[in-house]
Amino acid sequence: MTEQPQTFVPAPPAEPPVVPAVPAVPEAVAGPGQPARKDRRVLRAALRWTAAVAVFAVAGAGTAYGITRMERTDVPGLATASDGRWDYPELTKPPLPAGSPGPQAESNPAGTHHADLRALLLPAPEGAKEDKALRGTDGWLDMDDFLEEYQEDDDRDTFRQELVDNGLRHIAARGWTAADGTRTRIYLLRFDTAGVVEQGFFVPHFSYVSAYQVRGAESVDNDESFPVKSEVAGVQRSAQVETEPYGAEQDRQAYLAAGDVLAVVLQSRKGTAPAVPFRQTVVLQSQLLG
């Protein structure tokens, strides 16, 4: 069954203000020998007052409705400065083959992603220059190209052998360079089951800090800047940040265990790698895999 994107339901319009009751029309004072009667001038004034109140009530209701339909940044005086987030296109999960369950379905204990893995890669944000080399052949990247991200030593050779022994099926990758110079690389590694991803890699090698050193990141620590509410159900996350003193650029890295997929998200920038777009990128990629 095809997964349908979630639809945002706007808030209902504000209740219109209550129109005050029409004031009682005063009785005219009767003159000598004259019956009491309503003063026509007072009546006309009361009617004009009532009409004015009604006009303001309608105008007030229209204004309230308009604001509830606007984004916060569209309302004068409520706009806030950018917090550094990137402008990503609207995300929609790719359709599943007919009759195939999602990775978190009870009928799918292996956590298999039946959708095309290449379609589960986060797209580049607006204004970024894509790294076409990461597309590989037909969208599949060679394992050794992925391993180029890691320090060339015995640990890299161990990592390679573990990927082979645990039945790595294929790797989908995407990368780009943002306008501020931040380089992003995302790798989705697919295995046979969620158990292989969790017990073979995530728990023993990436659950706190990576057991394998990313090139240029000599010292890393657990990145605790992610808010708890950013966690995605069914996706385990571990994030690390390079600690000072670092070289010409700073690195950030995250590892996600999502069913039969191990996702690796790397970001680097000369000077300091900003935290906000890194968290944004990791969470959005998690949502696509969850």
KOLTORVEX-39333 format. One line per 2 residues: for each residue x, y, z of N, C-alpha, C. Coordinates in nm, 4 decimals. Last residue first. Example, Ala and Ser with C-alpha at 12.3 -4.5 7.8 and 13.67 -1.06 7.14 Angstrom:
BEGIN
1.2850 -0.2250 0.7080 1.3670 -0.1060 0.7140 1.2900 0.0030 0.7870; 1.3190 -0.5690 0.7800 1.2300 -0.4500 0.7800 1.3200 -0.3300 0.7800
% end
This chain:
BEGIN
1.2471 0.6157 0.8821 1.1624 0.5625 0.9877 1.0260 0.5157 0.9401; 1.3808 0.7405 0.6772 1.4084 0.5981 0.6988 1.3124 0.5332 0.7988
1.2947 1.0013 0.6896 1.2769 0.9288 0.5636 1.2960 0.7779 0.5826; 1.3748 1.0680 0.9480 1.2319 1.0611 0.9156 1.2065 0.9859 0.7856
1.6519 1.0730 0.9188 1.5902 0.9740 1.0066 1.4422 0.9568 0.9736; 1.6818 1.2963 0.7591 1.7185 1.1663 0.7043 1.6582 1.0533 0.7888
1.5967 1.4884 0.9470 1.5199 1.4671 0.8232 1.5540 1.3335 0.7585; 1.8000 1.4626 1.1412 1.6594 1.4345 1.1762 1.5770 1.4085 1.0501
2.0310 1.5371 0.9989 2.0216 1.4050 1.0610 1.8757 1.3690 1.0897; 1.9716 1.8024 0.9224 1.9978 1.7001 0.8213 1.9794 1.5596 0.8783
1.9472 1.9296 1.1739 1.8365 1.9289 1.0786 1.8522 1.8167 0.9767; 2.2032 1.8966 1.2789 2.0891 1.8344 1.3454 1.9703 1.8240 1.2500
2.3391 2.0536 1.0838 2.3734 1.9126 1.1051 2.2567 1.8396 1.1712; 2.2331 2.3085 1.1071 2.2056 2.2320 0.9853 2.2427 2.0847 0.9965
2.3307 2.3547 1.3864 2.1889 2.3545 1.3476 2.1634 2.2786 1.2173; 2.6140 2.3569 1.4117 2.5355 2.2473 1.4691 2.3941 2.2394 1.4133
2.8724 2.4195 1.1706 2.7557 2.4624 1.2486 2.6693 2.3455 1.2921; 3.2088 2.3672 1.2101 3.0918 2.3112 1.1425 2.9686 2.3449 1.2246
3.4568 2.6143 1.1871 3.3627 2.5420 1.2726 3.2445 2.4924 1.1906; 3.7043 2.5894 0.9684 3.6717 2.6646 1.0886 3.5848 2.5794 1.1787
3.5416 2.4299 0.7024 3.6596 2.4997 0.7502 3.6206 2.5894 0.8664; 3.3345 2.1471 0.7754 3.3498 2.2846 0.7260 3.4763 2.3457 0.7824
3.1383 1.8538 0.7296 3.2670 1.9170 0.7581 3.2641 2.0596 0.7053; 2.9409 1.5709 0.8123 2.9482 1.7113 0.7721 3.0814 1.7693 0.8166
2.7826 1.2609 0.7473 2.9066 1.3328 0.7782 2.8965 1.4769 0.7295; 2.5982 0.9881 0.8341 2.5858 1.1281 0.7937 2.7106 1.2014 0.8408
2.4985 0.6708 0.7538 2.6135 0.7478 0.8013 2.6001 0.8888 0.7454; 2.2724 0.4138 0.8379 2.2957 0.5414 0.7705 2.4129 0.6133 0.8370
2.1944 0.0917 0.7794 2.2837 0.1720 0.8623 2.3134 0.2994 0.7839; 1.8938 -0.0866 0.7463 1.9820 0.0181 0.6913 2.0646 0.0823 0.8031
1.6902 -0.2477 0.8302 1.8031 -0.3133 0.7641 1.9045 -0.2151 0.7079; 1.6047 -0.0232 1.0842 1.5730 -0.1490 1.0179 1.6968 -0.2118 0.9589
1.8289 0.1988 1.1278 1.6884 0.2048 1.0881 1.6533 0.0777 1.0120; 2.0602 0.3608 1.2990 2.0188 0.2223 1.2758 1.8693 0.2246 1.2513
2.2900 0.6083 1.2148 2.1492 0.5765 1.2365 2.1256 0.4294 1.2064; 2.5361 0.8305 1.3143 2.5089 0.6946 1.2698 2.3657 0.6600 1.3098
2.7137 1.1286 1.2310 2.6003 1.0624 1.2954 2.5817 0.9259 1.2327; 2.9554 1.3890 1.2793 2.9155 1.2608 1.2215 2.8006 1.2012 1.3005
3.1553 1.6682 1.1917 3.0426 1.6148 1.2682 2.9991 1.4856 1.2008; 3.4665 1.8417 1.2022 3.3810 1.7356 1.1489 3.2699 1.7026 1.2471
3.6340 2.1426 1.1047 3.5716 2.0606 1.2082 3.4760 1.9606 1.1428; 3.9545 2.2227 0.9581 3.8092 2.2134 0.9567 3.7602 2.1241 1.0703
4.2208 2.2345 1.0229 4.1650 2.3420 0.9408 4.0136 2.3393 0.9373; 4.1931 2.0641 1.3331 4.2749 2.1257 1.2291 4.2036 2.2366 1.1543
4.1091 2.1110 1.6823 4.1018 2.0412 1.5546 4.1763 2.1219 1.4494; 4.1559 2.0610 2.0289 4.1883 2.1403 1.9105 4.1756 2.0571 1.7828
3.7975 2.0233 2.0201 3.9181 2.1053 2.0055 4.0372 2.0393 2.0754; 3.6253 1.7429 1.8697 3.6564 1.8339 1.9800 3.7841 1.9115 1.9518
3.3671 1.6615 1.6493 3.5118 1.6707 1.6710 3.5404 1.7770 1.7756; 3.0815 1.4854 1.7604 3.1388 1.6099 1.7109 3.2881 1.6112 1.7428
2.8273 1.2419 1.6953 2.9551 1.2827 1.7533 3.0039 1.4125 1.6883; 2.5351 1.0510 1.7624 2.5994 1.1647 1.6960 2.7259 1.2041 1.7702
2.3153 0.7944 1.6973 2.4352 0.8297 1.7716 2.5058 0.9404 1.6944; 1.9912 0.6520 1.7098 2.0816 0.7577 1.6639 2.1991 0.7744 1.7574
1.7462 0.4362 1.5772 1.8456 0.4614 1.6812 1.9508 0.5581 1.6268; 1.4138 0.4518 1.4948 1.5479 0.4845 1.4447 1.6392 0.5139 1.5637
1.1623 0.4209 1.6002 1.2151 0.3121 1.5195 1.3540 0.3358 1.4649; 1.0821 0.7631 1.5945 1.0453 0.6295 1.6387 1.1014 0.5243 1.5432
1.3312 1.0004 1.6303 1.2341 0.9429 1.5377 1.2076 0.7987 1.5790; 1.3938 1.2842 1.8373 1.4108 1.1419 1.8094 1.2976 1.0912 1.7212
1.3470 1.5391 1.9130 1.3845 1.5198 1.7727 1.4040 1.3728 1.7379; 1.3059 1.5520 2.1823 1.1859 1.5480 2.0984 1.2185 1.5293 1.9503
1.5616 1.5877 2.2839 1.4999 1.4556 2.2924 1.3819 1.4444 2.1978; 1.7892 1.7756 2.0784 1.6787 1.7692 2.1746 1.6124 1.6322 2.1705
2.1385 1.7397 2.0533 2.0099 1.7061 1.9934 1.9002 1.7066 2.1003; 2.3772 1.7738 2.1831 2.2997 1.8942 2.1533 2.1632 1.8646 2.0926
2.5673 1.5886 2.2436 2.4445 1.5854 2.3225 2.3553 1.7052 2.2940; 2.7847 1.3959 2.0850 2.7155 1.5228 2.0629 2.5800 1.5168 2.1320
3.0745 1.2532 2.2201 2.9319 1.2395 2.1985 2.8670 1.3776 2.1873; 3.3733 1.3461 2.0436 3.2991 1.3212 2.1660 3.1513 1.3111 2.1309
3.6953 1.2875 1.8913 3.5529 1.3179 1.8863 3.4876 1.2846 2.0202; 3.9934 1.3506 1.7320 3.9323 1.3352 1.8636 3.7862 1.3781 1.8559
4.0504 1.3590 1.4594 4.1348 1.2802 1.5479 4.0695 1.2546 1.6831; 3.9364 1.3731 1.1666 3.8731 1.3910 1.2980 3.9459 1.3043 1.3997
4.0694 1.3037 0.9358 4.0763 1.4427 0.9796 4.0145 1.4687 1.1150; 3.8531 1.0400 0.8593 3.9752 1.1133 0.8221 3.9670 1.2590 0.8656
3.7082 0.8833 1.1388 3.6873 0.9561 1.0142 3.8132 1.0365 0.9843; 3.7877 0.5829 1.2902 3.8184 0.7254 1.2838 3.7934 0.7821 1.1447
3.5640 0.3679 1.4441 3.6483 0.3900 1.3266 3.6638 0.5400 1.3038; 3.3933 0.3663 1.6467 3.5146 0.2872 1.6667 3.6119 0.3073 1.5518
3.2270 0.6632 1.7390 3.2641 0.5690 1.6345 3.3947 0.4971 1.6677; 3.0611 0.6599 2.0554 3.1474 0.7270 1.9576 3.1950 0.6202 1.8599
2.8045 0.4981 2.0893 2.8494 0.6157 2.1661 2.9387 0.7030 2.0782; 2.7398 0.3177 1.8868 2.6347 0.3608 1.9787 2.6755 0.4789 2.0663
2.9162 0.2020 1.7035 2.8751 0.3410 1.6830 2.7781 0.3947 1.7880; 2.9922 -0.0676 1.7589 3.0882 0.0245 1.6962 3.0477 0.1717 1.6954
2.7945 -0.2305 1.8815 2.9361 -0.2463 1.9180 3.0285 -0.1362 1.8672; 2.5449 -0.1126 1.7764 2.5727 -0.1278 1.9198 2.7221 -0.1408 1.9489
2.5836 -0.1104 1.4854 2.5472 0.0073 1.5643 2.5879 -0.0066 1.7106; 2.6809 -0.3779 1.3971 2.7503 -0.2506 1.3749 2.7133 -0.1426 1.4763
2.5488 -0.6091 1.4759 2.6759 -0.6224 1.4059 2.7533 -0.4928 1.3946; 2.3130 -0.5281 1.5954 2.4085 -0.6053 1.6735 2.5454 -0.6189 1.6072
2.1899 -0.3639 1.3898 2.1956 -0.3251 1.5302 2.3075 -0.3956 1.6057; 2.2283 -0.4987 1.1446 2.2621 -0.3564 1.1590 2.2831 -0.3203 1.3060
2.1328 -0.7550 1.2021 2.2714 -0.7379 1.1579 2.3155 -0.5934 1.1787; 1.8660 -0.6978 1.2639 1.9541 -0.7545 1.3648 2.1003 -0.7383 1.3292
1.7522 -0.6184 1.0265 1.7755 -0.5162 1.1274 1.8699 -0.5667 1.2353; 1.9162 -0.7885 0.7478 1.8175 -0.7740 0.8549 1.8536 -0.6590 0.9486
2.0978 -0.7530 0.5340 1.9845 -0.8447 0.5207 1.8763 -0.8217 0.6247; 2.1749 -0.4023 0.4700 2.2111 -0.5396 0.5045 2.0856 -0.6270 0.4955
2.2824 -0.1007 0.3203 2.1762 -0.1984 0.3420 2.2333 -0.3373 0.3675; 2.3721 0.2200 0.4000 2.4268 0.0851 0.3821 2.3170 -0.0162 0.4153
2.3812 0.5331 0.2826 2.2846 0.4353 0.3322 2.3358 0.2965 0.2975; 2.5450 0.8318 0.3535 2.5601 0.6963 0.3003 2.4546 0.6065 0.3651
2.6066 1.1655 0.2806 2.5134 1.0713 0.3421 2.5282 0.9365 0.2730; 2.7893 1.4538 0.3437 2.7888 1.3240 0.2749 2.6982 1.2303 0.3524
2.8472 1.7995 0.3032 2.7636 1.6943 0.3606 2.7754 1.5689 0.2760; 3.0352 2.0802 0.3831 3.0256 1.9617 0.2976 2.9477 1.8528 0.3709
2.9893 2.4265 0.3929 2.9719 2.3006 0.4653 2.9528 2.1848 0.3679; 2.9939 2.6679 0.2579 3.1116 2.5826 0.2498 3.1008 2.4513 0.3250
2.7624 2.8068 0.2465 2.8585 2.8496 0.3493 2.9833 2.7623 0.3521; 2.6147 2.6740 0.0528 2.6686 2.8064 0.0203 2.7724 2.8529 0.1212
2.7181 2.3244 0.0696 2.6257 2.4361 0.0883 2.6952 2.5682 0.0578; 2.7739 2.0519 -0.1284 2.8420 2.1596 -0.0576 2.7481 2.2779 -0.0519
2.6737 1.7048 -0.0978 2.6651 1.8391 -0.1545 2.7493 1.9349 -0.0702; 2.5793 1.3615 -0.1716 2.6574 1.4631 -0.1025 2.6439 1.5973 -0.1708
2.4685 1.0263 -0.1268 2.4465 1.1599 -0.1836 2.5289 1.2586 -0.1033; 2.4332 0.6727 -0.1908 2.4990 0.7891 -0.1306 2.4593 0.9179 -0.2023
2.3834 0.3343 -0.1092 2.3337 0.4511 -0.1826 2.3909 0.5744 -0.1132; 2.5261 0.0187 -0.1288 2.5346 0.1503 -0.0646 2.4774 0.2543 -0.1596
2.4364 -0.3301 -0.0648 2.4757 -0.2174 -0.1487 2.4721 -0.0873 -0.0688; 2.4859 -0.5447 0.1248 2.4227 -0.5654 -0.0055 2.4574 -0.4539 -0.1036
2.6996 -0.7000 0.3473 2.6600 -0.5707 0.2899 2.6062 -0.5931 0.1482; 2.7492 -0.9304 0.5185 2.6606 -0.9342 0.4020 2.6117 -0.8000 0.3528
2.9341 -0.9421 0.7128 2.7952 -0.9236 0.7550 2.6991 -0.9060 0.6374; 3.1758 -0.9595 0.5754 3.1312 -1.0747 0.6535 2.9839 -1.0641 0.6936
3.1930 -0.6986 0.4652 3.1824 -0.8163 0.3782 3.1234 -0.9341 0.4554; 3.2143 -0.5441 0.6946 3.1076 -0.5164 0.5978 3.0847 -0.6373 0.5072
3.4448 -0.6514 0.8048 3.3178 -0.6676 0.8751 3.1995 -0.6397 0.7824; 3.6366 -0.5675 0.6224 3.6104 -0.7100 0.6368 3.4776 -0.7357 0.7079
3.6264 -0.2890 0.6607 3.5960 -0.3483 0.5299 3.5585 -0.4952 0.5436; 3.7126 -0.2732 0.9273 3.5787 -0.2272 0.8910 3.5366 -0.2898 0.7578
3.9756 -0.3583 0.8961 3.8826 -0.4358 0.9790 3.7381 -0.4013 0.9454; 4.0752 -0.1529 0.7420 4.0746 -0.2885 0.6864 3.9791 -0.3784 0.7654
4.0540 0.0512 0.9271 3.9761 0.0573 0.8039 3.9676 -0.0811 0.7399; 4.2347 -0.0334 1.1192 4.0933 -0.0263 1.1535 4.0063 -0.0202 1.0283
4.4812 -0.0051 0.9979 4.4305 -0.1407 1.0204 4.2811 -0.1406 1.0531; 4.4150 0.2792 0.7845 4.4972 0.2046 0.8802 4.4362 0.0655 0.8962
4.3079 0.5698 0.6863 4.3668 0.4514 0.6225 4.4626 0.3842 0.7197; 4.0060 0.6870 0.8213 4.1515 0.6877 0.8289 4.2079 0.5573 0.7717
3.7289 0.7118 0.5930 3.7908 0.6720 0.7189 3.9427 0.6674 0.7069; 3.6254 0.7603 0.3458 3.5933 0.8579 0.4500 3.6702 0.8305 0.5790
3.6761 0.5420 0.1921 3.7696 0.6539 0.1803 3.7434 0.7611 0.2852; 3.4611 0.3742 0.2132 3.5661 0.3604 0.3139 3.6732 0.4681 0.3037
3.3192 0.4410 -0.0206 3.2662 0.4779 0.1104 3.3769 0.4760 0.2155; 3.4865 0.3212 -0.2059 3.4657 0.4663 -0.2120 3.4080 0.5175 -0.0802
3.4600 0.0548 -0.1373 3.5888 0.1194 -0.1133 3.5785 0.2715 -0.1230; 3.1950 0.0014 -0.2217 3.2300 -0.0022 -0.0798 3.3613 0.0701 -0.0517
3.0466 0.2161 -0.4673 3.1372 0.1065 -0.4339 3.1786 0.1162 -0.2867; 2.7021 0.3040 -0.4812 2.8410 0.3418 -0.4575 2.9235 0.2200 -0.4196
2.4480 0.3376 -0.7159 2.5075 0.2517 -0.6140 2.6556 0.2816 -0.6028; 2.3554 0.4845 -0.9295 2.3108 0.5245 -0.7968 2.3669 0.4404 -0.6836
2.4865 0.3804 -1.1482 2.3415 0.3587 -1.1373 2.2892 0.3920 -0.9979; 2.7700 0.4131 -0.9627 2.7185 0.3541 -1.0854 2.5721 0.3197 -1.0666
2.7864 0.7223 -0.7768 2.8372 0.5912 -0.8131 2.7839 0.5445 -0.9471; 2.7214 0.9585 -0.6587 2.6120 0.8814 -0.7174 2.6558 0.7402 -0.7543
2.9395 1.0973 -0.5817 2.8827 1.0052 -0.4844 2.7648 0.9252 -0.5404; 2.9952 1.2723 -0.7852 3.0791 1.1532 -0.7751 3.0197 1.0505 -0.6794
2.8385 1.4963 -0.7553 2.7902 1.3914 -0.8444 2.8718 1.2636 -0.8352; 2.7484 1.6791 -0.5090 2.8700 1.6049 -0.5409 2.8291 1.4836 -0.6245
2.5626 1.9796 -0.5675 2.5679 1.8359 -0.5419 2.7011 1.7760 -0.5862; 2.5514 2.2739 -0.3987 2.6081 2.2119 -0.5186 2.6292 2.0638 -0.4909
2.2580 2.4467 -0.2770 2.3760 2.3619 -0.2571 2.4225 2.3027 -0.3897; 2.0198 2.5836 -0.3125 2.1445 2.6584 -0.3248 2.2700 2.5757 -0.3083
1.8263 2.3838 -0.0931 1.8297 2.4876 -0.1971 1.9635 2.5610 -0.1946; 1.9731 2.0611 -0.0088 1.8942 2.1823 0.0166 1.9114 2.2833 -0.0959
1.9394 1.7369 -0.1623 2.0220 1.8517 -0.1262 1.9341 1.9735 -0.1016; 1.7343 1.4758 -0.0129 1.7783 1.5609 -0.1236 1.8614 1.6781 -0.0733
1.8166 1.1750 0.1528 1.7734 1.3131 0.1688 1.8218 1.3967 0.0498; 1.7249 0.8646 0.0118 1.8304 0.9605 0.0430 1.7726 1.1019 0.0528
1.5351 0.6976 -0.0803 1.5287 0.7311 0.0621 1.6403 0.8255 0.1050; 1.5896 0.6257 -0.3348 1.4837 0.7252 -0.3167 1.4670 0.7674 -0.1713
1.7720 0.4253 -0.2973 1.8202 0.5509 -0.3548 1.7182 0.6630 -0.3388; 1.6129 0.2143 -0.2132 1.7012 0.2790 -0.1172 1.7503 0.4142 -0.1681
1.2821 0.1740 -0.2888 1.4138 0.1905 -0.3498 1.5021 0.2709 -0.2550; 1.1129 -0.0041 -0.0219 1.1241 0.1058 -0.1178 1.2661 0.1108 -0.1734
1.1442 -0.1898 0.1745 1.1073 -0.2391 0.0426 1.1119 -0.1294 -0.0637; 1.3515 -0.2404 0.4226 1.3013 -0.1255 0.3484 1.2711 -0.1730 0.2057
1.2934 -0.4704 0.6824 1.3321 -0.4486 0.5429 1.2696 -0.3211 0.4868; 1.2804 -0.5730 0.9402 1.2986 -0.4294 0.9209 1.3379 -0.3928 0.7792
1.2240 -0.8300 0.9996 1.3604 -0.8045 0.9520 1.3871 -0.6564 0.9317; 0.9518 -0.8292 1.0592 1.0489 -0.8359 1.1697 1.1931 -0.8100 1.1270
0.6915 -0.7285 0.9494 0.8224 -0.7124 0.8856 0.9314 -0.7159 0.9929; 0.4527 -0.7139 1.0737 0.4684 -0.8228 0.9772 0.6033 -0.8194 0.9064
0.4707 -0.4795 1.2107 0.4858 -0.6033 1.2863 0.5069 -0.7229 1.1942; 0.6656 -0.2255 1.0447 0.5433 -0.3049 1.0572 0.5700 -0.4340 1.1338
0.8814 -0.0725 0.9888 0.8464 -0.0880 1.1293 0.7192 -0.1704 1.1500; 0.9091 -0.0589 0.7119 1.0191 -0.1178 0.7898 0.9849 -0.1397 0.9360
0.5871 -0.1587 0.5683 0.6920 -0.0631 0.6000 0.7965 -0.1254 0.6898; 0.5075 -0.4344 0.3420 0.4949 -0.3588 0.4667 0.6083 -0.2582 0.4834
0.3625 -0.4615 0.0187 0.4853 -0.4662 0.1000 0.4686 -0.3816 0.2255; 0.1467 -0.4357 -0.1509 0.1462 -0.5461 -0.0554 0.2681 -0.5541 0.0335
0.3298 -0.2794 -0.4056 0.1981 -0.3246 -0.3599 0.2107 -0.4449 -0.2671; 0.6181 -0.1043 -0.2851 0.5554 -0.1991 -0.3781 0.4246 -0.2512 -0.3201
0.5732 0.2292 -0.1565 0.6129 0.0894 -0.1373 0.5511 0.0028 -0.2462; 0.6883 0.5522 -0.2676 0.5846 0.4497 -0.2508 0.6448 0.3113 -0.2321
0.9057 0.7604 -0.0639 0.8728 0.6925 -0.1901 0.7673 0.5845 -0.1664; 0.7947 1.0352 0.1377 0.8524 0.9016 0.1288 0.8134 0.8361 -0.0034
0.8741 1.3667 0.0766 0.7699 1.2657 0.0673 0.8369 1.1302 0.0548; 0.9519 1.6997 0.1666 0.9911 1.5589 0.1652 0.8686 1.4683 0.1619
1.0208 1.9988 -0.0002 0.9218 1.9198 0.0720 0.9540 1.7716 0.0558; 1.3745 2.0904 0.0181 1.2464 2.0750 -0.0514 1.1497 1.9928 0.0333
1.5271 2.2954 0.2744 1.5114 2.1677 0.2050 1.3797 2.1654 0.1277; 1.7191 2.5335 0.3622 1.5887 2.5276 0.2967 1.5803 2.3996 0.2141
1.8758 2.5038 0.6855 1.8779 2.5049 0.5395 1.7364 2.4898 0.4849; 1.9029 2.7166 0.9737 1.8515 2.5981 0.9054 1.8576 2.6160 0.7544
1.9780 2.9429 1.1095 2.0810 2.8703 1.0366 2.0325 2.7469 0.9647; 1.7734 3.0827 1.2130 1.8586 3.0143 1.3095 1.9640 2.9288 1.2403
1.6772 3.4104 1.1124 1.7070 3.2722 1.0761 1.7994 3.2104 1.1798; 1.4692 3.6055 1.3346 1.5885 3.5885 1.2523 1.6135 3.4404 1.2244
1.1131 3.6291 1.3054 1.2334 3.5989 1.3818 1.3503 3.5772 1.2873; 0.8220 3.8349 1.3123 0.9249 3.7656 1.2354 1.0479 3.7450 1.3218
0.6394 3.9878 1.4364 0.6606 3.8556 1.4920 0.7673 3.7781 1.4164; 0.6171 4.2260 1.2975 0.6529 4.2335 1.4385 0.6787 4.0996 1.5027
0.3707 4.1043 1.0765 0.4652 4.2107 1.1114 0.4896 4.2153 1.2619; 0.3636 3.7676 0.9982 0.2953 3.8699 1.0746 0.3953 3.9776 1.1138
0.5152 3.5750 0.8857 0.4424 3.6621 0.7937 0.3738 3.7766 0.8667; 0.6206 3.4161 1.0791 0.7130 3.5110 1.0179 0.6446 3.6035 0.9191
0.3997 3.2530 1.1388 0.4487 3.3509 1.2366 0.5362 3.4565 1.1710; 0.1693 3.2336 0.8634 0.2849 3.1851 0.9373 0.3334 3.2951 1.0310
-0.1867 3.2716 0.8831 -0.0546 3.3158 0.8421 0.0532 3.2490 0.9244; -0.4321 3.2130 0.9860 -0.3958 3.1467 0.8616 -0.2552 3.1812 0.8155
-0.4634 3.3726 1.2025 -0.4528 3.2291 1.2274 -0.4124 3.1540 1.1025; -0.4883 3.6179 1.0719 -0.3649 3.5900 1.1462 -0.3515 3.4402 1.1728
-0.7492 3.5997 0.9622 -0.6318 3.6161 0.8761 -0.5033 3.5803 0.9472; -0.9098 3.5829 1.1890 -0.9027 3.4689 1.0986 -0.7791 3.4782 1.0109
-0.8753 3.8413 1.2925 -0.8345 3.7246 1.3700 -0.8188 3.6033 1.2810; -0.9887 3.9959 1.0851 -0.8475 4.0106 1.1201 -0.7975 3.8894 1.1971
-1.2573 3.9146 1.0914 -1.1763 3.8926 0.9713 -1.0288 3.9010 1.0009; -1.3371 4.0054 1.3430 -1.3378 3.8625 1.3144 -1.2520 3.8314 1.1941
-1.3144 4.2838 1.3067 -1.2313 4.2153 1.4044 -1.2243 4.0677 1.3792; -1.5121 4.3285 1.1133 -1.3714 4.3570 1.0820 -1.2796 4.2853 1.1780
-1.7375 4.2560 1.2622 -1.7029 4.1812 1.1412 -1.5571 4.2018 1.1051; -1.7226 4.4554 1.4620 -1.7209 4.3132 1.4977 -1.6806 4.2279 1.3794
-1.7457 4.6931 1.3216 -1.6195 4.6634 1.3897 -1.6096 4.5167 1.4277; -2.0133 4.6606 1.2344 -1.9045 4.6730 1.1369 -1.7717 4.6385 1.2015
-2.1519 4.6577 1.4802 -2.1551 4.5404 1.3925 -2.0416 4.5430 1.2916; -2.1042 4.9154 1.5727 -2.0530 4.8011 1.6482 -2.0475 4.6774 1.5612
-2.2470 5.0609 1.3785 -2.1019 5.0770 1.3912 -2.0396 4.9601 1.4653; -2.5091 4.9787 1.4277 -2.4468 4.9482 1.2978 -2.2959 4.9586 1.3069
-2.5459 5.0876 1.6852 -2.5516 4.9423 1.6648 -2.4843 4.9025 1.5348; -2.5340 5.3612 1.6277 -2.4354 5.3008 1.7199 -2.4303 5.1498 1.7007
-2.7607 5.3920 1.4672 -2.6281 5.4184 1.4108 -2.5187 5.3528 1.4961; -2.9581 5.3291 1.6554 -2.9405 5.2441 1.5383 -2.8035 5.2652 1.4734
-2.9282 5.5425 1.8338 -2.9050 5.4049 1.8799 -2.8822 5.3109 1.7632; -2.9994 5.7571 1.6708 -2.8636 5.7501 1.7254 -2.8302 5.6081 1.7711
-3.2721 5.7022 1.6251 -3.1787 5.7032 1.5124 -3.0345 5.6912 1.5622; -3.3656 5.7243 1.8892 -3.3755 5.5975 1.8181 -3.2773 5.5912 1.7024
-3.3233 5.9939 1.9411 -3.2538 5.8947 2.0221 -3.2542 5.7596 1.9530; -3.5012 6.1027 1.7541 -3.3572 6.1301 1.7420 -3.2755 6.0298 1.8224
-3.7476 6.0148 1.8439 -3.6971 5.9638 1.7160 -3.5474 5.9895 1.7013; -3.8321 5.9152 2.1583 -3.7669 6.0231 2.0850 -3.7054 5.9674 1.9585
-4.1433 5.7708 2.2188 -4.0000 5.7541 2.1982 -3.9455 5.8697 2.1162; -4.3801 5.9216 2.4536 -4.3449 5.8650 2.3237 -4.1928 5.8566 2.3107
-4.6584 5.9794 2.6712 -4.5153 5.9469 2.6582 -4.4893 5.8848 2.5228; -4.8937 6.2345 2.5758 -4.8583 6.0972 2.6125 -4.7092 6.0731 2.5940
-4.9331 6.5610 2.7224 -4.8889 6.4804 2.6088 -4.8574 6.3405 2.6559; -4.9887 6.7280 2.9370 -5.1012 6.6922 2.8525 -5.0652 6.6079 2.7336
-4.6626 6.8384 2.9405 -4.7940 6.8520 3.0032 -4.9038 6.8208 2.9034; -4.4525 6.5838 2.7905 -4.4852 6.7192 2.8323 -4.6248 6.7237 2.8925
-4.2585 6.3035 2.8786 -4.3850 6.3580 2.8261 -4.4088 6.4968 2.8806; -3.9414 6.2210 2.7762 -4.0175 6.2783 2.8881 -4.1424 6.3441 2.8325
-3.8952 5.9135 2.6064 -3.8953 6.0601 2.6079 -3.9800 6.1096 2.7250; -3.7070 5.6304 2.7134 -3.8383 5.6918 2.6931 -3.8241 5.8435 2.6956
-3.4216 5.5014 2.5444 -3.4865 5.5697 2.6566 -3.6223 5.6264 2.6177; -3.3618 5.1814 2.4376 -3.3967 5.3155 2.3895 -3.4724 5.3874 2.4992
-3.0862 4.9893 2.5562 -3.2291 5.0199 2.5605 -3.2546 5.1635 2.5167; -2.8328 4.8956 2.3254 -2.8792 4.9621 2.4477 -3.0267 4.9928 2.4413
-2.7878 4.5700 2.2026 -2.8292 4.7067 2.1696 -2.8800 4.7738 2.2959; -2.5060 4.3850 2.3231 -2.6502 4.4049 2.3085 -2.6812 4.5498 2.2800
-2.2105 4.3390 2.1271 -2.2801 4.3827 2.2477 -2.4279 4.4053 2.2210; -2.1222 4.0514 1.9616 -2.1721 4.1873 1.9418 -2.2481 4.2288 2.0665
-1.8296 3.8708 2.0235 -1.9727 3.8839 2.0512 -2.0141 4.0291 2.0370; -1.6017 3.7969 1.7580 -1.6358 3.8603 1.8850 -1.7859 3.8760 1.8998
-1.5801 3.4684 1.6148 -1.6038 3.6127 1.6010 -1.6421 3.6733 1.7335; -1.3156 3.2462 1.6862 -1.4565 3.2759 1.7032 -1.4776 3.4265 1.6896
-1.0693 3.1933 1.4306 -1.1074 3.2389 1.5637 -1.2554 3.2696 1.5687; -1.0701 2.8971 1.2264 -1.0702 3.0424 1.2449 -1.1167 3.0802 1.3841
-0.8692 2.6120 1.3142 -0.9977 2.6727 1.2778 -0.9945 2.8216 1.3024; -0.5460 2.5516 1.1696 -0.6282 2.5765 1.2868 -0.7582 2.6421 1.2455
-0.5040 2.3183 0.8961 -0.4925 2.4495 0.9592 -0.5850 2.4642 1.0778; -0.3416 2.0226 0.8803 -0.4776 2.0756 0.8931 -0.4692 2.2085 0.9644
-0.1210 1.8764 0.6610 -0.1335 1.9738 0.7682 -0.2748 2.0287 0.7675; -0.0876 1.5388 0.5985 -0.1474 1.6649 0.5556 -0.1637 1.7556 0.6756
0.1712 1.3118 0.5167 0.0842 1.3715 0.6152 0.0362 1.5070 0.5669; 0.1599 1.1051 0.2275 0.2229 1.2099 0.3072 0.1228 1.2699 0.4034
0.0904 0.7567 0.2327 0.0434 0.8892 0.1991 0.1130 0.9928 0.2842; 0.2327 0.4711 0.0945 0.2261 0.5580 0.2114 0.1871 0.6974 0.1685
0.0565 0.2231 -0.0764 0.1382 0.3442 -0.0872 0.1212 0.4310 0.0360; 0.0841 -0.1187 0.0000 0.0000 0.0000 0.0000 0.0879 0.1240 0.0000
% end
